[in-house]
Amino acid sequence: MPCRRTVLGLVSVLTAEAGRVDGKFLAPARASAWDQAVPEVIALLAAPEAKIRRAAAGILEHRARAAAAGTAARA
């Protein structure tokens, strides 16, 4: 599923960037939308395609780094 990998790659980049930018540039509902999406990203860790699992892990890694840096509300 090339499209799925592309979308996951985009989400990974956006998640990483959200941890780096000033909060005024992020949508106010972003944190709650992310909280709703996390279970679906976690489920992708069980996908049969290794590239999908790696992309999902990358997204979760960016989220964890943001949380560790104290920017969980922004990431």
C-alpha positions in Angstrom: 0.0 0.0 0.0 2.2 2.8 -1.2 -0.3 5.5 -0.4 -0.5 4.3 3.2 3.3 4.6 3.6 3.3 8.0 2.1 0.6 9.2 4.4 2.3 7.7 7.4 5.6 9.4 6.4 3.8 12.7 6.2 2.2 12.3 9.6 5.7 11.4 11.0 7.2 14.6 9.6 4.3 16.7 10.9 4.5 15.1 14.3 8.3 15.8 14.5 7.8 19.4 13.3 5.0 20.1 15.8 7.5 19.5 18.6 9.8 22.2 17.2 7.5 25.1 16.3 5.9 27.7 18.5 2.5 26.6 19.8 0.8 29.6 18.1 1.4 27.8 14.8 -0.5 24.7 15.8 -4.3 24.2 15.6 -5.9 24.4 19.0 -7.6 21.0 18.6 -4.4 19.2 17.5 -3.7 17.6 20.9 -7.2 16.1 21.2 -7.1 14.9 17.6 -3.8 13.3 18.2 -5.1 11.6 21.4 -7.9 10.1 19.3 -5.5 8.9 16.6 -2.9 7.2 18.9 -4.7 3.9 19.2 -4.9 3.6 15.5 -1.2 4.3 15.1 -0.4 1.7 17.8 -2.5 -0.8 15.9 -0.3 -0.3 12.9 2.6 -1.7 14.8 1.0 -5.1 14.1 0.7 -4.5 10.3 2.2 -7.2 8.2 4.3 -4.8 6.1 7.6 -3.8 7.8 7.5 -0.3 6.2 4.1 0.4 7.8 5.4 -0.8 11.2 8.5 1.3 10.9 6.5 4.4 10.0 4.1 3.9 12.9 7.0 3.4 15.3 8.6 6.7 13.9 5.4 8.6 14.6 5.2 7.3 18.1 8.9 8.0 18.7 8.4 11.6 17.7 5.4 11.8 20.1 7.4 10.3 22.9 10.3 12.7 22.3 7.9 15.7 22.4 6.4 14.4 25.6 9.8 13.9 27.2 10.7 17.5 26.2 7.6 18.7 28.0 5.7 19.6 24.8 3.2 16.8 24.8 0.3 19.3 24.6 1.8 20.6 21.4 2.8 17.3 19.7 
